């Protein structure tokens, strides 16, 4: 794991997109490469942890002076976990947006208890992102 290096969310996403597209840029066909299952991302917290961990691993590989075929294969393996993490995050963040809208709607009303209840659901769902 890297220490002393802070990578912005935008940079992490750009690196991830680059890595996922790397296979296509190299002209590699799906039938010519190994496929992997990747680490599971069954919860939002697990997805965020995998996203962070595997982006750090990806960054470490990309910081090497030159990329060997083994390095490229390493990136290829990482993309499976990153893809699973992003898919879970997309699903859960879509649900989170719906819940936030419920908070918004409740805040326009006069029912403090309803606002507290939906806000608590929202905060619990959002907690893994903090």
Secondary structure, DSSP 8 states (H G I E B T S, - for coil): ---S----HHHHHHHHHHHHHHHHHTT--GGGS---------SHHHHHHHHHHHHHHHHHHHTSSS--HHHHHHHHHHHHHHHHHHHHHHHHHHHHHHHHHHHHHHHTSS-HHHHHHHHHHHHHHHGGG-
